[in-house]
């Protein structure tokens, strides 16, 4: 999905901050059952808790002040703290922990010599990764770049391994599902490694398509603070943050990837569409210099890093808006776009390999459709003759797109997957199965505008 800039939603943080901030949530924080409500809690009697016995002066302890359960409980609690702090050490050493982790880890290290020694070892490793190479050029600079990539992979892995990492929020569930589906498909190639070279789409084979997803996910990943997972970027083309707003943030129209012929030399002042195409060329070319398994691992590391970020699990954080690749949208919608592209390319790879890739579940398709209709309506503009779009299926719905100042000029009925594949550049507007009535020109304009947004 692509579209015109100026999409609605939220505010962006101070320039150069690297993270949008200061917007209110579009989704409520929700209600916690029983929170702050005495009626929501049960007394020990109501819960069926066992009654204390023994010394009546020491209720709650089986044997009064000298009860034997207390030391065991304290020992259990200390063990749990040790286990939790130990699991947090890697993220803490890399400075990628979550709020509150630092105080918990430091408090534990004060009392635990083995963990303190491990923390010192990890901090020394991070120092070596960050240490500039002598001279800053030549092979030393190459070692420095390699260390930076290693740090990026370690940070993503440490965040993903953080204990208590919860399930993604609804806005990130489609991306988690799409990542899992592609990962399962790529695992099948472990038995047939030669098939990584199977042509897929455009001029990409399977490895090139996965490399393209590395470049595509990288835009959101870097905006949210993740380090790069690929070493591409050694002069073949622009770096991801080259634009005035960073991370291809210039406002522009849909990229029209199929018609774009930009090579890997687009400069920092070029339109973001050309810089994006150049970055894809750069990453795909680099990833073809190493084994496919390493390309797959780079993609997995980055994808799981995105899913481990607070923005993936918190609807309020994800309601903040930022401009990426010509679209100013809440971060939640950028996650949906990442899911949509991952699904389309998983389907591309599946078709090339002769594997059937099932469509996303209806609840995920609903997310795709809701965002797609909003972007399409923006692209049509307020002066377009209004069209009633009816999308069939469990995930479908009805929307009026175009001017709201005149009566509906046409009706268009499409199947959900067909409509989404049209937006993904995988359906031709003249061949897509549809029901149609009314002004044929208005209906055709909607279909052609949807196709113009395709950039996958």
Number of C-alpha atoms within 10 A of each C-alpha: 28 26 30 21 22 14 20 15 19 21 19 19 15 11 11 10 11 16 16 24 18 14 18 16 18 16 12 9 10 7 7 9 9 11 10 9 9 8 8 10 13 11 8 10 9 8 9 9 9 9 11 14 13 13 15 12 9 15 14 16 19 17 16 16 13 11 14 12 11 12 10 10 11 11 11 12 12 13 12 12 15 18 12 18 22 20 16 23 26 24 23 23 22 19 14 20 19 14 8 8 17 19 10 13 23 16 12 19 20 10 11 12 11 11 18 18 12 16 20 14 13 18 18 13 15 19 13 13 19 14 12 15 18 11 9 12 11 10 12 14 15 15 16 20 20 15 20 20 20 18 20 21 21 21 24 26 19 24 25 19 17 18 14 7 14 12 13 20 18 17 24 28 21 28 27 22 17 23 22 15 18 20 16 11 19 20 13 11 16 12 8 9 14 10 16 22 13 15 18 21 15 11 8 16 20 25 26 28 23 27 28 25 23 27 26 20 22 23 23 22 22 19 23 17 14 20 21 25 25 24 17 22 16 12 10 18 23 21 21 22 15 17 19 14 16 20 24 27 23 21 21 17 19 22 25 17 19 12 8 12 10 15 16 21 18 20 16 18 11 15 18 26 24 23 28 27 22 24 26 24 22 25 25 24 17 19 23 14 9 10 12 21 16 13 24 19 14 21 24 21 22 26 23 19 24 27 27 22 21 20 22 25 21 19 23 18 22 30 26 25 29 27 26 22 27 23 27 25 24 25 29 24 23 25 23 24 21 23 25 27 20 25 24 20 22 25 21 20 27 19 13 17 17 9 12 13 17 11 13 18 12 14 13 22 21 18 21 23 20 15 18 23 19 15 22 24 22 18 23 21 13 14 11 18 23 26 24 19 20 18 21 16 12 12 19 18 14 13 16 16 22 24 17 13 10 11 10 18 18 20 19 21 17 19 17 22 19 18 24 24 19 23 27 23 21 16 17 15 20 10 7 15 14 14 11 16 13 13 15 13 12 19 21 16 16 24 20 16 19 28 26 24 25 23 20 23
